[in-house]
Amino acid sequence: MGATLTIRDDLSKRLERLAKTTKQSKSSLASQAIEDFLTVQEWHIQAIKEGVAAADKGDFVSHEEAVVELKKWSRVAS
C-alpha cells in the first residue's frame, strides 16, 4: 500500500491540471516527479562525494590549468 503525501495547494492545482491534460493520474505524475527528483539528487550527492574523495587524494588540477582548459573549450564552441 502507498503512503499519503500532502502538498501545497498551488502545487495540487498544477498537478490536477497536468493530470487532466495528459490523461494520467495525479498519483502517477507525482510518483514520476519524485522519482526524477531523487535520481538527480542522488547522482549529485554521489558526484560531490567522488569529487571530495579525489580532492582528498590530491587528484585535481590547479586553477591555472583549469583556466587553460576552459579557454580551449571556448575556442571550440566559437
A tleap script that builds the chain and sets N, CA, C and O, in Angstrom:
source leaprc.protein.ff14SB
mol = sequence {
  NMET GLY ALA THR LEU THR ILE ARG ASP ASP
  LEU SER LYS ARG LEU GLU ARG LEU ALA LYS
  THR THR LYS GLN SER LYS SER SER LEU ALA
  SER GLN ALA ILE GLU ASP PHE LEU THR VAL
  GLN GLU TRP HIE ILE GLN ALA ILE LYS GLU
  GLY VAL ALA ALA ALA ASP LYS GLY ASP PHE
  VAL SER HIE GLU GLU ALA VAL VAL GLU LEU
  LYS LYS TRP SER ARG VAL ALA CSER
}
set mol.1.N position { 0.840 -1.175 0.000 }
set mol.1.CA position { 0.000 0.000 0.000 }
set mol.1.C position { 0.886 1.238 0.000 }
set mol.1.O position { 1.954 1.239 0.612 }
set mol.2.N position { 0.447 2.291 -0.683 }
set mol.2.CA position { 1.214 3.528 -0.785 }
set mol.2.C position { 1.057 4.408 0.436 }
set mol.2.O position { 0.242 4.144 1.320 }
set mol.3.N position { 1.844 5.443 0.463 }
set mol.3.CA position { 1.816 6.405 1.564 }
set mol.3.C position { 0.999 7.626 1.160 }
set mol.3.O position { 0.861 7.930 -0.025 }
set mol.4.N position { 0.472 8.308 2.139 }
set mol.4.CA position { -0.245 9.565 1.889 }
set mol.4.C position { 0.753 10.703 1.930 }
set mol.4.O position { 1.628 10.744 2.794 }
set mol.5.N position { 0.616 11.625 0.993 }
set mol.5.CA position { 1.532 12.744 0.889 }
set mol.5.C position { 0.714 14.020 0.782 }
set mol.5.O position { -0.242 14.079 0.009 }
set mol.6.N position { 1.071 15.024 1.535 }
set mol.6.CA position { 0.385 16.304 1.481 }
set mol.6.C position { 1.267 17.300 0.732 }
set mol.6.O position { 2.461 17.419 1.009 }
set mol.7.N position { 0.664 18.013 -0.220 }
set mol.7.CA position { 1.408 19.025 -0.963 }
set mol.7.C position { 0.677 20.358 -0.882 }
set mol.7.O position { -0.516 20.404 -0.583 }
set mol.8.N position { 1.393 21.428 -1.147 }
set mol.8.CA position { 0.799 22.764 -1.124 }
set mol.8.C position { -0.345 22.856 -2.125 }
set mol.8.O position { -0.359 22.170 -3.147 }
set mol.9.N position { -1.295 23.715 -1.808 }
set mol.9.CA position { -2.485 23.885 -2.641 }
set mol.9.C position { -2.136 24.288 -4.070 }
set mol.9.O position { -2.724 23.768 -5.018 }
set mol.10.N position { -1.191 25.206 -4.235 }
set mol.10.CA position { -0.837 25.645 -5.591 }
set mol.10.C position { -0.243 24.503 -6.409 }
set mol.10.O position { -0.498 24.390 -7.608 }
set mol.11.N position { 0.546 23.665 -5.756 }
set mol.11.CA position { 1.110 22.512 -6.468 }
set mol.11.C position { 0.031 21.493 -6.794 }
set mol.11.O position { 0.053 20.866 -7.853 }
set mol.12.N position { -0.898 21.337 -5.887 }
set mol.12.CA position { -2.001 20.399 -6.103 }
set mol.12.C position { -2.828 20.812 -7.322 }
set mol.12.O position { -3.232 19.966 -8.119 }
set mol.13.N position { -3.075 22.104 -7.460 }
set mol.13.CA position { -3.844 22.597 -8.605 }
set mol.13.C position { -3.077 22.388 -9.908 }
set mol.13.O position { -3.658 21.997 -10.920 }
set mol.14.N position { -1.788 22.647 -9.880 }
set mol.14.CA position { -0.978 22.424 -11.076 }
set mol.14.C position { -0.954 20.948 -11.450 }
set mol.14.O position { -1.044 20.591 -12.624 }
set mol.15.N position { -0.830 20.097 -10.436 }
set mol.15.CA position { -0.828 18.652 -10.664 }
set mol.15.C position { -2.156 18.199 -11.259 }
set mol.15.O position { -2.183 17.377 -12.174 }
set mol.16.N position { -3.239 18.728 -10.747 }
set mol.16.CA position { -4.575 18.403 -11.251 }
set mol.16.C position { -4.712 18.803 -12.726 }
set mol.16.O position { -5.228 18.027 -13.530 }
set mol.17.N position { -4.252 20.008 -13.084 }
set mol.17.CA position { -4.321 20.466 -14.476 }
set mol.17.C position { -3.487 19.570 -15.392 }
set mol.17.O position { -3.927 19.190 -16.477 }
set mol.18.N position { -2.283 19.241 -14.940 }
set mol.18.CA position { -1.417 18.396 -15.758 }
set mol.18.C position { -2.008 17.001 -15.918 }
set mol.18.O position { -1.944 16.420 -17.001 }
set mol.19.N position { -2.574 16.469 -14.863 }
set mol.19.CA position { -3.191 15.142 -14.930 }
set mol.19.C position { -4.328 15.129 -15.958 }
set mol.19.O position { -4.451 14.190 -16.745 }
set mol.20.N position { -5.149 16.171 -15.945 }
set mol.20.CA position { -6.245 16.245 -16.916 }
set mol.20.C position { -5.707 16.372 -18.336 }
set mol.20.O position { -6.195 15.712 -19.253 }
set mol.21.N position { -4.703 17.221 -18.512 }
set mol.21.CA position { -4.145 17.454 -19.843 }
set mol.21.C position { -3.507 16.199 -20.420 }
set mol.21.O position { -3.667 15.897 -21.602 }
set mol.22.N position { -2.788 15.477 -19.581 }
set mol.22.CA position { -2.047 14.302 -20.057 }
set mol.22.C position { -2.819 13.001 -19.904 }
set mol.22.O position { -2.356 11.939 -20.320 }
set mol.23.N position { -4.011 13.097 -19.297 }
set mol.23.CA position { -4.841 11.904 -19.062 }
set mol.23.C position { -4.095 10.848 -18.249 }
set mol.23.O position { -4.213 9.648 -18.497 }
set mol.24.N position { -3.327 11.327 -17.276 }
set mol.24.CA position { -2.638 10.443 -16.343 }
set mol.24.C position { -3.171 10.722 -14.941 }
set mol.24.O position { -3.781 11.763 -14.697 }
set mol.25.N position { -2.942 9.804 -14.042 }
set mol.25.CA position { -3.392 10.034 -12.671 }
set mol.25.C position { -2.442 10.996 -11.959 }
set mol.25.O position { -1.253 11.067 -12.271 }
set mol.26.N position { -2.985 11.720 -11.012 }
set mol.26.CA position { -2.150 12.613 -10.197 }
set mol.26.C position { -1.092 11.799 -9.472 }
set mol.26.O position { 0.053 12.233 -9.350 }
set mol.27.N position { -1.460 10.644 -9.000 }
set mol.27.CA position { -0.524 9.784 -8.277 }
set mol.27.C position { 0.645 9.364 -9.161 }
set mol.27.O position { 1.798 9.378 -8.730 }
set mol.28.N position { 0.340 8.997 -10.385 }
set mol.28.CA position { 1.393 8.575 -11.314 }
set mol.28.C position { 2.341 9.729 -11.614 }
set mol.28.O position { 3.559 9.553 -11.612 }
set mol.29.N position { 1.783 10.907 -11.872 }
set mol.29.CA position { 2.618 12.073 -12.152 }
set mol.29.C position { 3.473 12.445 -10.949 }
set mol.29.O position { 4.660 12.735 -11.096 }
set mol.30.N position { 2.883 12.438 -9.771 }
set mol.30.CA position { 3.630 12.792 -8.554 }
set mol.30.C position { 4.741 11.784 -8.297 }
set mol.30.O position { 5.854 12.166 -7.935 }
set mol.31.N position { 4.447 10.501 -8.482 }
set mol.31.CA position { 5.463 9.468 -8.278 }
set mol.31.C position { 6.626 9.641 -9.246 }
set mol.31.O position { 7.787 9.513 -8.859 }
set mol.32.N position { 6.309 9.935 -10.514 }
set mol.32.CA position { 7.363 10.126 -11.504 }
set mol.32.C position { 8.202 11.354 -11.172 }
set mol.32.O position { 9.426 11.326 -11.302 }
set mol.33.N position { 7.547 12.432 -10.744 }
set mol.33.CA position { 8.276 13.650 -10.392 }
set mol.33.C position { 9.211 13.401 -9.209 }
set mol.33.O position { 10.354 13.857 -9.212 }
set mol.34.N position { 8.729 12.684 -8.208 }
set mol.34.CA position { 9.556 12.384 -7.040 }
set mol.34.C position { 10.720 11.480 -7.433 }
set mol.34.O position { 11.851 11.685 -6.993 }
set mol.35.N position { 10.436 10.483 -8.259 }
set mol.35.CA position { 11.499 9.578 -8.712 }
set mol.35.C position { 12.575 10.340 -9.478 }
set mol.35.O position { 13.767 10.140 -9.243 }
set mol.36.N position { 12.155 11.221 -10.400 }
set mol.36.CA position { 13.114 12.016 -11.168 }
set mol.36.C position { 13.953 12.907 -10.253 }
set mol.36.O position { 15.170 12.998 -10.411 }
set mol.37.N position { 13.295 13.560 -9.300 }
set mol.37.CA position { 13.991 14.433 -8.361 }
set mol.37.C position { 15.018 13.647 -7.550 }
set mol.37.O position { 16.164 14.075 -7.412 }
set mol.38.N position { 14.609 12.500 -7.016 }
set mol.38.CA position { 15.517 11.689 -6.210 }
set mol.38.C position { 16.701 11.185 -7.030 }
set mol.38.O position { 17.829 11.152 -6.538 }
set mol.39.N position { 16.453 10.795 -8.268 }
set mol.39.CA position { 17.535 10.319 -9.135 }
set mol.39.C position { 18.583 11.402 -9.332 }
set mol.39.O position { 19.780 11.138 -9.225 }
set mol.40.N position { 18.138 12.622 -9.620 }
set mol.40.CA position { 19.075 13.724 -9.825 }
set mol.40.C position { 19.819 14.055 -8.535 }
set mol.40.O position { 21.034 14.246 -8.557 }
set mol.41.N position { 19.109 14.124 -7.420 }
set mol.41.CA position { 19.736 14.467 -6.150 }
set mol.41.C position { 20.739 13.403 -5.719 }
set mol.41.O position { 21.823 13.734 -5.237 }
set mol.42.N position { 20.387 12.120 -5.889 }
set mol.42.CA position { 21.307 11.040 -5.535 }
set mol.42.C position { 22.558 11.091 -6.403 }
set mol.42.O position { 23.666 10.895 -5.903 }
set mol.43.N position { 22.391 11.357 -7.715 }
set mol.43.CA position { 23.537 11.476 -8.611 }
set mol.43.C position { 24.415 12.649 -8.174 }
set mol.43.O position { 25.640 12.533 -8.134 }
set mol.44.N position { 23.784 13.773 -7.849 }
set mol.44.CA position { 24.523 14.973 -7.464 }
set mol.44.C position { 25.340 14.721 -6.192 }
set mol.44.O position { 26.517 15.078 -6.127 }
set mol.45.N position { 24.730 14.122 -5.206 }
set mol.45.CA position { 25.431 13.832 -3.950 }
set mol.45.C position { 26.589 12.872 -4.188 }
set mol.45.O position { 27.669 13.053 -3.626 }
set mol.46.N position { 26.375 11.858 -5.014 }
set mol.46.CA position { 27.451 10.906 -5.318 }
set mol.46.C position { 28.607 11.599 -6.031 }
set mol.46.O position { 29.772 11.327 -5.739 }
set mol.47.N position { 28.286 12.501 -6.969 }
set mol.47.CA position { 29.338 13.232 -7.690 }
set mol.47.C position { 30.134 14.108 -6.737 }
set mol.47.O position { 31.354 14.211 -6.858 }
set mol.48.N position { 29.454 14.738 -5.793 }
set mol.48.CA position { 30.147 15.560 -4.794 }
set mol.48.C position { 31.066 14.698 -3.941 }
set mol.48.O position { 32.213 15.070 -3.693 }
set mol.49.N position { 30.571 13.548 -3.491 }
set mol.49.CA position { 31.396 12.647 -2.677 }
set mol.49.C position { 32.636 12.200 -3.442 }
set mol.49.O position { 33.732 12.147 -2.884 }
set mol.50.N position { 32.459 11.877 -4.723 }
set mol.50.CA position { 33.595 11.451 -5.535 }
set mol.50.C position { 34.588 12.597 -5.721 }
set mol.50.O position { 35.800 12.381 -5.696 }
set mol.51.N position { 34.080 13.805 -5.905 }
set mol.51.CA position { 34.956 14.964 -6.050 }
set mol.51.C position { 35.736 15.247 -4.780 }
set mol.51.O position { 36.927 15.555 -4.835 }
set mol.52.N position { 35.073 15.145 -3.639 }
set mol.52.CA position { 35.756 15.367 -2.362 }
set mol.52.C position { 36.817 14.298 -2.138 }
set mol.52.O position { 37.924 14.601 -1.692 }
set mol.53.N position { 36.482 13.044 -2.449 }
set mol.53.CA position { 37.451 11.949 -2.279 }
set mol.53.C position { 38.670 12.177 -3.184 }
set mol.53.O position { 39.808 11.971 -2.763 }
set mol.54.N position { 38.424 12.604 -4.426 }
set mol.54.CA position { 39.536 12.876 -5.343 }
set mol.54.C position { 40.393 14.026 -4.818 }
set mol.54.O position { 41.622 13.960 -4.865 }
set mol.55.N position { 39.750 15.071 -4.322 }
set mol.55.CA position { 40.494 16.216 -3.782 }
set mol.55.C position { 41.298 15.810 -2.559 }
set mol.55.O position { 42.432 16.252 -2.379 }
set mol.56.N position { 40.711 14.970 -1.720 }
set mol.56.CA position { 41.420 14.500 -0.524 }
set mol.56.C position { 42.688 13.723 -0.895 }
set mol.56.O position { 43.661 13.716 -0.141 }
set mol.57.N position { 42.666 13.068 -2.067 }
set mol.57.CA position { 43.847 12.326 -2.536 }
set mol.57.C position { 44.796 13.221 -3.327 }
set mol.57.O position { 45.851 12.777 -3.779 }
set mol.58.N position { 44.410 14.488 -3.490 }
set mol.58.CA position { 45.259 15.396 -4.248 }
set mol.58.C position { 45.065 15.288 -5.745 }
set mol.58.O position { 45.879 15.794 -6.517 }
set mol.59.N position { 43.997 14.635 -6.162 }
set mol.59.CA position { 43.737 14.396 -7.581 }
set mol.59.C position { 42.893 15.535 -8.155 }
set mol.59.O position { 41.685 15.396 -8.349 }
set mol.60.N position { 43.550 16.657 -8.420 }
set mol.60.CA position { 42.864 17.795 -9.015 }
set mol.60.C position { 43.882 18.663 -9.736 }
set mol.60.O position { 45.089 18.509 -9.549 }
set mol.61.N position { 43.389 19.572 -10.557 }
set mol.61.CA position { 44.272 20.468 -11.297 }
set mol.61.C position { 44.280 21.838 -10.630 }
set mol.61.O position { 43.370 22.185 -9.877 }
set mol.62.N position { 45.305 22.592 -10.915 }
set mol.62.CA position { 45.398 23.945 -10.361 }
set mol.62.C position { 44.390 24.858 -11.056 }
set mol.62.O position { 43.834 24.516 -12.100 }
set mol.63.N position { 44.173 25.998 -10.469 }
set mol.63.CA position { 43.272 26.989 -11.067 }
set mol.63.C position { 43.774 27.376 -12.456 }
set mol.63.O position { 42.992 27.478 -13.400 }
set mol.64.N position { 45.069 27.587 -12.570 }
set mol.64.CA position { 45.652 27.988 -13.842 }
set mol.64.C position { 45.418 26.926 -14.917 }
set mol.64.O position { 45.076 27.251 -16.053 }
set mol.65.N position { 45.606 25.648 -14.550 }
set mol.65.CA position { 45.377 24.558 -15.510 }
set mol.65.C position { 43.908 24.509 -15.936 }
set mol.65.O position { 43.603 24.263 -17.103 }
set mol.66.N position { 43.018 24.743 -14.999 }
set mol.66.CA position { 41.589 24.739 -15.313 }
set mol.66.C position { 41.237 25.866 -16.272 }
set mol.66.O position { 40.456 25.670 -17.203 }
set mol.67.N position { 41.804 27.039 -16.051 }
set mol.67.CA position { 41.545 28.185 -16.923 }
set mol.67.C position { 42.033 27.888 -18.341 }
set mol.67.O position { 41.333 28.189 -19.308 }
set mol.68.N position { 43.204 27.311 -18.473 }
set mol.68.CA position { 43.734 26.959 -19.793 }
set mol.68.C position { 42.778 26.000 -20.502 }
set mol.68.O position { 42.478 26.178 -21.682 }
set mol.69.N position { 42.306 24.995 -19.789 }
set mol.69.CA position { 41.393 24.010 -20.382 }
set mol.69.C position { 40.074 24.658 -20.782 }
set mol.69.O position { 39.558 24.378 -21.864 }
set mol.70.N position { 39.525 25.507 -19.944 }
set mol.70.CA position { 38.266 26.179 -20.263 }
set mol.70.C position { 38.400 27.088 -21.479 }
set mol.70.O position { 37.470 27.205 -22.277 }
set mol.71.N position { 39.550 27.726 -21.620 }
set mol.71.CA position { 39.780 28.573 -22.799 }
set mol.71.C position { 39.791 27.731 -24.069 }
set mol.71.O position { 39.327 28.187 -25.114 }
set mol.72.N position { 40.316 26.504 -23.993 }
set mol.72.CA position { 40.289 25.610 -25.145 }
set mol.72.C position { 38.838 25.312 -25.537 }
set mol.72.O position { 38.491 25.307 -26.718 }
set mol.73.N position { 37.994 25.064 -24.521 }
set mol.73.CA position { 36.585 24.749 -24.786 }
set mol.73.C position { 35.884 25.931 -25.436 }
set mol.73.O position { 35.074 25.744 -26.345 }
set mol.74.N position { 36.180 27.132 -24.990 }
set mol.74.CA position { 35.506 28.299 -25.549 }
set mol.74.C position { 35.913 28.529 -26.994 }
set mol.74.O position { 35.106 29.007 -27.790 }
set mol.75.N position { 37.151 28.198 -27.348 }
set mol.75.CA position { 37.595 28.332 -28.736 }
set mol.75.C position { 36.881 27.316 -29.619 }
set mol.75.O position { 36.526 27.630 -30.756 }
set mol.76.N position { 36.668 26.120 -29.119 }
set mol.76.CA position { 35.980 25.074 -29.880 }
set mol.76.C position { 34.525 25.460 -30.094 }
set mol.76.O position { 33.966 25.204 -31.161 }
set mol.77.N position { 33.904 26.076 -29.088 }
set mol.77.CA position { 32.493 26.438 -29.180 }
set mol.77.C position { 32.247 27.628 -30.100 }
set mol.77.O position { 31.129 27.806 -30.583 }
set mol.78.N position { 33.274 28.453 -30.355 }
set mol.78.CA position { 33.053 29.646 -31.184 }
set mol.78.C position { 33.101 29.371 -32.649 }
set mol.78.O position { 32.930 30.286 -33.454 }
savepdb mol mol.pdb
quit
